[in-house]
């Protein structure tokens, strides 16, 4: 399984939050942090995926909420050999 960190900048309205909840339904969400900012908000989510193909589907759903979706691997790096 792999961990992915996703940040989405979205409108701070009930419909956007509802769409985000729907998009994350069925995902293994490790953490979710919302940072309100006047009329917009930033949401940071760390999810655990067993199938990387599911990441593309999720990102497609998130891009329907906002054009600003950032993704990076959240897996712990392998330790460097001594």
N, C-alpha and C positions, 0 to 999 in steps of 0.2 A: 504494500500500500504506500501511496505517496501523499505528502502533505502539500497543499497549495495555499498561498496567501493571495487574497483577492481584495483589491480596494476599488470601490465604486463611488463616484461623486454623483449624487442624485438630488432631485427635488425633495424638499422636506414636507411632503404632503402624504395623506393617508393612502392614496392610490399607489404611489411609488413604493411605499413601505409594504403594501399588500402584495404587489408584484414581486418584490424582493423575497418576501416570505414564501410565496408560491414557487419561485425559482429555486430556493434552498430546501424546499420540502423533499424529503427522501435522501438528502445529503447528510453525511456524517460531519456535522459542524463542530469543530473543536473549540472555537471562540468566535465571538461576534461583538464588535465594538462600534458604537455609533457616536459620531462627533457632530452635533448640530452646529450650524453656522448660518445665521439669519434665515434666508429662504432656501438654503441648500444644506446638505449634510454629506459627510463622508462616512462610509461604512467599511470597516476592515473585518474580513472573515478569513478564518483558517479552516479549510475543509480537508477531509481525508478521503481519497479516492482509491478504489480498487482497480478501476479501469480508466486509463488516461483518455480514452475516446469520450468518456462522459464529460471531461473538461470542456471540450469543444461545444457540446450541447449546452452546458451551463453558461459558458461565455456568450453564446448566441442569445440566450434568454436575458442575460444581464445587459447586453448591448441594446436590447429593446427598451430597457429602463433608462439607460444613459450611454452616451458615446464615450464616456470616460470610465473605462474599466481597465485596471492594471492588474497583472497577474505575475507571480514569481513563485518559484519553488520554495517551500518552507521546510524541506527535509533537512535534517542535520547533516552537515558535511562530514565525509569520512575523515577520521583523524589522519594527519600526515605521518608517514613512517618516520621513526626516530633515526 
